[in-house]
Amino acid sequence: MKLSKEWWQTVRFAIKEEGRTVRLISILVTVGVIAVVLIAASNGVSVAIG
């Protein structure tokens, strides 16, 4: 419960700080792009090998 409360406070603080929110969004987008690239790369390799 305590950990969840601290996490929520951190989230609220991040939302208040525009810069931190933008940074958080950019990090999430970067992680998503990397995941898509890895999936595309693995599929591309499979297609190339096949």
CHARMM internal coordinates of N, CA and C (Angstrom, degrees):
IC EDIT
DIST 1 N 1 CA 1.4681
DIST 1 CA 1 C 1.5215
ANGL 1 N 1 CA 1 C 109.60
DIST 1 C 2 N 1.3097
ANGL 1 CA 1 C 2 N 115.83
DIHE 1 N 1 CA 1 C 2 N -44.36
DIST 2 N 2 CA 1.4584
ANGL 1 C 2 N 2 CA 120.03
DIHE 1 CA 1 C 2 N 2 CA -179.29
DIST 2 CA 2 C 1.5242
ANGL 2 N 2 CA 2 C 110.62
DIHE 1 C 2 N 2 CA 2 C -63.03
DIST 2 C 3 N 1.3317
ANGL 2 CA 2 C 3 N 116.07
DIHE 2 N 2 CA 2 C 3 N -42.80
DIST 3 N 3 CA 1.4582
ANGL 2 C 3 N 3 CA 120.66
DIHE 2 CA 2 C 3 N 3 CA -178.95
DIST 3 CA 3 C 1.5285
ANGL 3 N 3 CA 3 C 110.10
DIHE 2 C 3 N 3 CA 3 C -62.53
DIST 3 C 4 N 1.3449
ANGL 3 CA 3 C 4 N 116.53
DIHE 3 N 3 CA 3 C 4 N -42.58
DIST 4 N 4 CA 1.4571
ANGL 3 C 4 N 4 CA 120.74
DIHE 3 CA 3 C 4 N 4 CA 179.18
DIST 4 CA 4 C 1.5266
ANGL 4 N 4 CA 4 C 110.47
DIHE 3 C 4 N 4 CA 4 C -62.15
DIST 4 C 5 N 1.3317
ANGL 4 CA 4 C 5 N 116.72
DIHE 4 N 4 CA 4 C 5 N -41.24
DIST 5 N 5 CA 1.4643
ANGL 4 C 5 N 5 CA 120.84
DIHE 4 CA 4 C 5 N 5 CA -179.67
DIST 5 CA 5 C 1.5213
ANGL 5 N 5 CA 5 C 109.95
DIHE 4 C 5 N 5 CA 5 C -63.69
DIST 5 C 6 N 1.3235
ANGL 5 CA 5 C 6 N 117.36
DIHE 5 N 5 CA 5 C 6 N -44.01
DIST 6 N 6 CA 1.4614
ANGL 5 C 6 N 6 CA 120.59
DIHE 5 CA 5 C 6 N 6 CA 179.13
DIST 6 CA 6 C 1.5233
ANGL 6 N 6 CA 6 C 109.99
DIHE 5 C 6 N 6 CA 6 C -63.40
DIST 6 C 7 N 1.3400
ANGL 6 CA 6 C 7 N 116.10
DIHE 6 N 6 CA 6 C 7 N -40.75
DIST 7 N 7 CA 1.4647
ANGL 6 C 7 N 7 CA 120.57
DIHE 6 CA 6 C 7 N 7 CA 179.69
DIST 7 CA 7 C 1.5262
ANGL 7 N 7 CA 7 C 109.61
DIHE 6 C 7 N 7 CA 7 C -61.89
DIST 7 C 8 N 1.3408
ANGL 7 CA 7 C 8 N 116.95
DIHE 7 N 7 CA 7 C 8 N -43.97
DIST 8 N 8 CA 1.4610
ANGL 7 C 8 N 8 CA 121.54
DIHE 7 CA 7 C 8 N 8 CA -179.51
DIST 8 CA 8 C 1.5279
ANGL 8 N 8 CA 8 C 110.42
DIHE 7 C 8 N 8 CA 8 C -63.13
DIST 8 C 9 N 1.3475
ANGL 8 CA 8 C 9 N 116.80
DIHE 8 N 8 CA 8 C 9 N -41.30
DIST 9 N 9 CA 1.4643
ANGL 8 C 9 N 9 CA 120.22
DIHE 8 CA 8 C 9 N 9 CA 178.31
DIST 9 CA 9 C 1.5228
ANGL 9 N 9 CA 9 C 109.75
DIHE 8 C 9 N 9 CA 9 C -62.82
DIST 9 C 10 N 1.3243
ANGL 9 CA 9 C 10 N 116.91
DIHE 9 N 9 CA 9 C 10 N -39.98
DIST 10 N 10 CA 1.4653
ANGL 9 C 10 N 10 CA 120.84
DIHE 9 CA 9 C 10 N 10 CA 178.83
DIST 10 CA 10 C 1.5163
ANGL 10 N 10 CA 10 C 110.00
DIHE 9 C 10 N 10 CA 10 C -63.41
DIST 10 C 11 N 1.3423
ANGL 10 CA 10 C 11 N 116.26
DIHE 10 N 10 CA 10 C 11 N -42.38
DIST 11 N 11 CA 1.4662
ANGL 10 C 11 N 11 CA 120.37
DIHE 10 CA 10 C 11 N 11 CA 179.46
DIST 11 CA 11 C 1.5240
ANGL 11 N 11 CA 11 C 110.17
DIHE 10 C 11 N 11 CA 11 C -63.17
DIST 11 C 12 N 1.3368
ANGL 11 CA 11 C 12 N 116.83
DIHE 11 N 11 CA 11 C 12 N -45.55
DIST 12 N 12 CA 1.4709
ANGL 11 C 12 N 12 CA 120.42
DIHE 11 CA 11 C 12 N 12 CA -179.75
DIST 12 CA 12 C 1.5215
ANGL 12 N 12 CA 12 C 110.04
DIHE 11 C 12 N 12 CA 12 C -62.00
DIST 12 C 13 N 1.3270
ANGL 12 CA 12 C 13 N 117.25
DIHE 12 N 12 CA 12 C 13 N -41.27
DIST 13 N 13 CA 1.4611
ANGL 12 C 13 N 13 CA 121.15
DIHE 12 CA 12 C 13 N 13 CA 179.67
DIST 13 CA 13 C 1.5225
ANGL 13 N 13 CA 13 C 109.73
DIHE 12 C 13 N 13 CA 13 C -63.80
DIST 13 C 14 N 1.3312
ANGL 13 CA 13 C 14 N 116.87
DIHE 13 N 13 CA 13 C 14 N -40.95
DIST 14 N 14 CA 1.4627
ANGL 13 C 14 N 14 CA 120.95
DIHE 13 CA 13 C 14 N 14 CA 179.66
DIST 14 CA 14 C 1.5234
ANGL 14 N 14 CA 14 C 110.12
DIHE 13 C 14 N 14 CA 14 C -64.24
DIST 14 C 15 N 1.3399
ANGL 14 CA 14 C 15 N 116.27
DIHE 14 N 14 CA 14 C 15 N -38.12
DIST 15 N 15 CA 1.4647
ANGL 14 C 15 N 15 CA 119.96
DIHE 14 CA 14 C 15 N 15 CA 179.49
DIST 15 CA 15 C 1.5273
ANGL 15 N 15 CA 15 C 109.83
DIHE 14 C 15 N 15 CA 15 C -66.37
DIST 15 C 16 N 1.3287
ANGL 15 CA 15 C 16 N 116.59
DIHE 15 N 15 CA 15 C 16 N -38.80
DIST 16 N 16 CA 1.4650
ANGL 15 C 16 N 16 CA 119.72
DIHE 15 CA 15 C 16 N 16 CA 178.97
DIST 16 CA 16 C 1.5219
ANGL 16 N 16 CA 16 C 110.69
DIHE 15 C 16 N 16 CA 16 C -64.35
DIST 16 C 17 N 1.3123
ANGL 16 CA 16 C 17 N 116.97
DIHE 16 N 16 CA 16 C 17 N -40.59
DIST 17 N 17 CA 1.4646
ANGL 16 C 17 N 17 CA 120.77
DIHE 16 CA 16 C 17 N 17 CA -178.85
DIST 17 CA 17 C 1.5219
ANGL 17 N 17 CA 17 C 109.20
DIHE 16 C 17 N 17 CA 17 C -85.36
DIST 17 C 18 N 1.3398
ANGL 17 CA 17 C 18 N 116.15
DIHE 17 N 17 CA 17 C 18 N 106.46
DIST 18 N 18 CA 1.4596
ANGL 17 C 18 N 18 CA 120.14
DIHE 17 CA 17 C 18 N 18 CA -178.00
DIST 18 CA 18 C 1.5150
ANGL 18 N 18 CA 18 C 111.94
DIHE 17 C 18 N 18 CA 18 C -57.23
DIST 18 C 19 N 1.3244
ANGL 18 CA 18 C 19 N 116.12
DIHE 18 N 18 CA 18 C 19 N -46.02
DIST 19 N 19 CA 1.4597
ANGL 18 C 19 N 19 CA 120.19
DIHE 18 CA 18 C 19 N 19 CA -178.78
DIST 19 CA 19 C 1.5106
ANGL 19 N 19 CA 19 C 111.59
DIHE 18 C 19 N 19 CA 19 C -57.91
DIST 19 C 20 N 1.3331
ANGL 19 CA 19 C 20 N 115.85
DIHE 19 N 19 CA 19 C 20 N -44.15
DIST 20 N 20 CA 1.4652
ANGL 19 C 20 N 20 CA 119.31
DIHE 19 CA 19 C 20 N 20 CA -179.85
DIST 20 CA 20 C 1.5205
ANGL 20 N 20 CA 20 C 110.64
DIHE 19 C 20 N 20 CA 20 C -66.97
DIST 20 C 21 N 1.3379
ANGL 20 CA 20 C 21 N 116.92
DIHE 20 N 20 CA 20 C 21 N -36.82
DIST 21 N 21 CA 1.4645
ANGL 20 C 21 N 21 CA 119.96
DIHE 20 CA 20 C 21 N 21 CA 179.31
DIST 21 CA 21 C 1.5164
ANGL 21 N 21 CA 21 C 109.98
DIHE 20 C 21 N 21 CA 21 C -64.30
DIST 21 C 22 N 1.3318
ANGL 21 CA 21 C 22 N 116.23
DIHE 21 N 21 CA 21 C 22 N -45.74
DIST 22 N 22 CA 1.4641
ANGL 21 C 22 N 22 CA 120.41
DIHE 21 CA 21 C 22 N 22 CA 179.31
DIST 22 CA 22 C 1.5212
ANGL 22 N 22 CA 22 C 109.61
DIHE 21 C 22 N 22 CA 22 C -61.01
DIST 22 C 23 N 1.3260
ANGL 22 CA 22 C 23 N 116.36
DIHE 22 N 22 CA 22 C 23 N -41.15
DIST 23 N 23 CA 1.4659
ANGL 22 C 23 N 23 CA 120.39
DIHE 22 CA 22 C 23 N 23 CA 179.42
DIST 23 CA 23 C 1.5252
ANGL 23 N 23 CA 23 C 110.55
DIHE 22 C 23 N 23 CA 23 C -64.14
DIST 23 C 24 N 1.3364
ANGL 23 CA 23 C 24 N 116.47
DIHE 23 N 23 CA 23 C 24 N -42.05
DIST 24 N 24 CA 1.4616
ANGL 23 C 24 N 24 CA 120.79
DIHE 23 CA 23 C 24 N 24 CA 179.17
DIST 24 CA 24 C 1.5246
ANGL 24 N 24 CA 24 C 110.52
DIHE 23 C 24 N 24 CA 24 C -62.34
DIST 24 C 25 N 1.3473
ANGL 24 CA 24 C 25 N 116.36
DIHE 24 N 24 CA 24 C 25 N -45.06
DIST 25 N 25 CA 1.4636
ANGL 24 C 25 N 25 CA 120.76
DIHE 24 CA 24 C 25 N 25 CA 179.30
DIST 25 CA 25 C 1.5219
ANGL 25 N 25 CA 25 C 110.30
DIHE 24 C 25 N 25 CA 25 C -61.98
DIST 25 C 26 N 1.3368
ANGL 25 CA 25 C 26 N 116.81
DIHE 25 N 25 CA 25 C 26 N -43.67
DIST 26 N 26 CA 1.4631
ANGL 25 C 26 N 26 CA 120.22
DIHE 25 CA 25 C 26 N 26 CA -179.21
DIST 26 CA 26 C 1.5238
ANGL 26 N 26 CA 26 C 110.48
DIHE 25 C 26 N 26 CA 26 C -62.82
DIST 26 C 27 N 1.3361
ANGL 26 CA 26 C 27 N 116.99
DIHE 26 N 26 CA 26 C 27 N -37.99
DIST 27 N 27 CA 1.4668
ANGL 26 C 27 N 27 CA 120.57
DIHE 26 CA 26 C 27 N 27 CA 178.58
DIST 27 CA 27 C 1.5307
ANGL 27 N 27 CA 27 C 109.69
DIHE 26 C 27 N 27 CA 27 C -65.17
DIST 27 C 28 N 1.3351
ANGL 27 CA 27 C 28 N 116.95
DIHE 27 N 27 CA 27 C 28 N -44.42
DIST 28 N 28 CA 1.4629
ANGL 27 C 28 N 28 CA 120.26
DIHE 27 CA 27 C 28 N 28 CA 179.57
DIST 28 CA 28 C 1.5227
ANGL 28 N 28 CA 28 C 110.27
DIHE 27 C 28 N 28 CA 28 C -62.53
DIST 28 C 29 N 1.3377
ANGL 28 CA 28 C 29 N 117.12
DIHE 28 N 28 CA 28 C 29 N -42.71
DIST 29 N 29 CA 1.4654
ANGL 28 C 29 N 29 CA 121.35
DIHE 28 CA 28 C 29 N 29 CA 179.23
DIST 29 CA 29 C 1.5201
ANGL 29 N 29 CA 29 C 109.94
DIHE 28 C 29 N 29 CA 29 C -62.51
DIST 29 C 30 N 1.3433
ANGL 29 CA 29 C 30 N 116.33
DIHE 29 N 29 CA 29 C 30 N -43.94
DIST 30 N 30 CA 1.4688
ANGL 29 C 30 N 30 CA 120.42
DIHE 29 CA 29 C 30 N 30 CA 179.88
DIST 30 CA 30 C 1.5200
ANGL 30 N 30 CA 30 C 110.55
DIHE 29 C 30 N 30 CA 30 C -60.44
DIST 30 C 31 N 1.3375
ANGL 30 CA 30 C 31 N 116.76
DIHE 30 N 30 CA 30 C 31 N -45.21
DIST 31 N 31 CA 1.4687
ANGL 30 C 31 N 31 CA 120.33
DIHE 30 CA 30 C 31 N 31 CA 179.32
DIST 31 CA 31 C 1.5288
ANGL 31 N 31 CA 31 C 110.08
DIHE 30 C 31 N 31 CA 31 C -61.73
DIST 31 C 32 N 1.3275
ANGL 31 CA 31 C 32 N 116.80
DIHE 31 N 31 CA 31 C 32 N -42.33
DIST 32 N 32 CA 1.4669
ANGL 31 C 32 N 32 CA 120.49
DIHE 31 CA 31 C 32 N 32 CA 179.12
DIST 32 CA 32 C 1.5162
ANGL 32 N 32 CA 32 C 111.53
DIHE 31 C 32 N 32 CA 32 C -62.75
DIST 32 C 33 N 1.3299
ANGL 32 CA 32 C 33 N 116.89
DIHE 32 N 32 CA 32 C 33 N -43.72
DIST 33 N 33 CA 1.4663
ANGL 32 C 33 N 33 CA 121.15
DIHE 32 CA 32 C 33 N 33 CA 179.69
DIST 33 CA 33 C 1.5251
ANGL 33 N 33 CA 33 C 110.04
DIHE 32 C 33 N 33 CA 33 C -62.26
DIST 33 C 34 N 1.3324
ANGL 33 CA 33 C 34 N 116.37
DIHE 33 N 33 CA 33 C 34 N -44.00
DIST 34 N 34 CA 1.4716
ANGL 33 C 34 N 34 CA 120.32
DIHE 33 CA 33 C 34 N 34 CA 179.47
DIST 34 CA 34 C 1.5288
ANGL 34 N 34 CA 34 C 109.72
DIHE 33 C 34 N 34 CA 34 C -60.63
DIST 34 C 35 N 1.3294
ANGL 34 CA 34 C 35 N 117.29
DIHE 34 N 34 CA 34 C 35 N -42.67
DIST 35 N 35 CA 1.4671
ANGL 34 C 35 N 35 CA 120.87
DIHE 34 CA 34 C 35 N 35 CA 179.75
DIST 35 CA 35 C 1.5243
ANGL 35 N 35 CA 35 C 110.02
DIHE 34 C 35 N 35 CA 35 C -62.06
DIST 35 C 36 N 1.3394
ANGL 35 CA 35 C 36 N 117.25
DIHE 35 N 35 CA 35 C 36 N -45.01
DIST 36 N 36 CA 1.4714
ANGL 35 C 36 N 36 CA 121.24
DIHE 35 CA 35 C 36 N 36 CA 179.58
DIST 36 CA 36 C 1.5210
ANGL 36 N 36 CA 36 C 110.35
DIHE 35 C 36 N 36 CA 36 C -62.74
DIST 36 C 37 N 1.3293
ANGL 36 CA 36 C 37 N 116.77
DIHE 36 N 36 CA 36 C 37 N -43.00
DIST 37 N 37 CA 1.4690
ANGL 36 C 37 N 37 CA 120.91
DIHE 36 CA 36 C 37 N 37 CA 179.92
DIST 37 CA 37 C 1.5256
ANGL 37 N 37 CA 37 C 110.31
DIHE 36 C 37 N 37 CA 37 C -62.58
DIST 37 C 38 N 1.3316
ANGL 37 CA 37 C 38 N 116.74
DIHE 37 N 37 CA 37 C 38 N -42.70
DIST 38 N 38 CA 1.4693
ANGL 37 C 38 N 38 CA 120.00
DIHE 37 CA 37 C 38 N 38 CA 179.36
DIST 38 CA 38 C 1.5254
ANGL 38 N 38 CA 38 C 110.59
DIHE 37 C 38 N 38 CA 38 C -62.92
DIST 38 C 39 N 1.3325
ANGL 38 CA 38 C 39 N 116.95
DIHE 38 N 38 CA 38 C 39 N -43.18
DIST 39 N 39 CA 1.4682
ANGL 38 C 39 N 39 CA 120.65
DIHE 38 CA 38 C 39 N 39 CA 179.17
DIST 39 CA 39 C 1.5276
ANGL 39 N 39 CA 39 C 109.68
DIHE 38 C 39 N 39 CA 39 C -64.11
DIST 39 C 40 N 1.3321
ANGL 39 CA 39 C 40 N 116.79
DIHE 39 N 39 CA 39 C 40 N -45.92
DIST 40 N 40 CA 1.4643
ANGL 39 C 40 N 40 CA 120.89
DIHE 39 CA 39 C 40 N 40 CA 179.43
DIST 40 CA 40 C 1.5214
ANGL 40 N 40 CA 40 C 110.49
DIHE 39 C 40 N 40 CA 40 C -62.41
DIST 40 C 41 N 1.3255
ANGL 40 CA 40 C 41 N 116.69
DIHE 40 N 40 CA 40 C 41 N -40.91
DIST 41 N 41 CA 1.4677
ANGL 40 C 41 N 41 CA 120.91
DIHE 40 CA 40 C 41 N 41 CA -179.75
DIST 41 CA 41 C 1.5251
ANGL 41 N 41 CA 41 C 110.15
DIHE 40 C 41 N 41 CA 41 C -64.39
DIST 41 C 42 N 1.3320
ANGL 41 CA 41 C 42 N 117.29
DIHE 41 N 41 CA 41 C 42 N -44.93
DIST 42 N 42 CA 1.4697
ANGL 41 C 42 N 42 CA 119.99
DIHE 41 CA 41 C 42 N 42 CA -179.45
DIST 42 CA 42 C 1.5220
ANGL 42 N 42 CA 42 C 109.94
DIHE 41 C 42 N 42 CA 42 C -64.79
DIST 42 C 43 N 1.3425
ANGL 42 CA 42 C 43 N 117.39
DIHE 42 N 42 CA 42 C 43 N -39.79
DIST 43 N 43 CA 1.4635
ANGL 42 C 43 N 43 CA 120.35
DIHE 42 CA 42 C 43 N 43 CA 177.96
DIST 43 CA 43 C 1.5210
ANGL 43 N 43 CA 43 C 109.89
DIHE 42 C 43 N 43 CA 43 C -66.69
DIST 43 C 44 N 1.3300
ANGL 43 CA 43 C 44 N 116.53
DIHE 43 N 43 CA 43 C 44 N -41.38
DIST 44 N 44 CA 1.4621
ANGL 43 C 44 N 44 CA 120.67
DIHE 43 CA 43 C 44 N 44 CA 179.46
DIST 44 CA 44 C 1.5138
ANGL 44 N 44 CA 44 C 110.96
DIHE 43 C 44 N 44 CA 44 C -62.09
DIST 44 C 45 N 1.3332
ANGL 44 CA 44 C 45 N 116.23
DIHE 44 N 44 CA 44 C 45 N -42.55
DIST 45 N 45 CA 1.4668
ANGL 44 C 45 N 45 CA 120.50
DIHE 44 CA 44 C 45 N 45 CA 178.87
DIST 45 CA 45 C 1.5200
ANGL 45 N 45 CA 45 C 109.74
DIHE 44 C 45 N 45 CA 45 C -64.00
DIST 45 C 46 N 1.3371
ANGL 45 CA 45 C 46 N 116.74
DIHE 45 N 45 CA 45 C 46 N -42.13
DIST 46 N 46 CA 1.4648
ANGL 45 C 46 N 46 CA 120.38
DIHE 45 CA 45 C 46 N 46 CA -179.83
DIST 46 CA 46 C 1.5246
ANGL 46 N 46 CA 46 C 109.86
DIHE 45 C 46 N 46 CA 46 C -62.55
DIST 46 C 47 N 1.3380
ANGL 46 CA 46 C 47 N 116.62
DIHE 46 N 46 CA 46 C 47 N -43.96
DIST 47 N 47 CA 1.4633
ANGL 46 C 47 N 47 CA 120.81
DIHE 46 CA 46 C 47 N 47 CA 179.92
DIST 47 CA 47 C 1.5201
ANGL 47 N 47 CA 47 C 109.84
DIHE 46 C 47 N 47 CA 47 C -64.56
DIST 47 C 48 N 1.3386
ANGL 47 CA 47 C 48 N 117.23
DIHE 47 N 47 CA 47 C 48 N -42.59
DIST 48 N 48 CA 1.4626
ANGL 47 C 48 N 48 CA 121.35
DIHE 47 CA 47 C 48 N 48 CA -179.08
DIST 48 CA 48 C 1.5257
ANGL 48 N 48 CA 48 C 110.11
DIHE 47 C 48 N 48 CA 48 C -63.02
DIST 48 C 49 N 1.3314
ANGL 48 CA 48 C 49 N 116.40
DIHE 48 N 48 CA 48 C 49 N -43.28
DIST 49 N 49 CA 1.4690
ANGL 48 C 49 N 49 CA 120.20
DIHE 48 CA 48 C 49 N 49 CA -179.60
DIST 49 CA 49 C 1.5266
ANGL 49 N 49 CA 49 C 109.75
DIHE 48 C 49 N 49 CA 49 C -68.82
DIST 49 C 50 N 1.3435
ANGL 49 CA 49 C 50 N 115.57
DIHE 49 N 49 CA 49 C 50 N -42.44
DIST 50 N 50 CA 1.4600
ANGL 49 C 50 N 50 CA 119.62
DIHE 49 CA 49 C 50 N 50 CA -178.18
DIST 50 CA 50 C 1.5108
ANGL 50 N 50 CA 50 C 110.29
DIHE 49 C 50 N 50 CA 50 C -69.58
END
COOR INIT
IC SEED 1 N 1 CA 1 C
IC BUILD
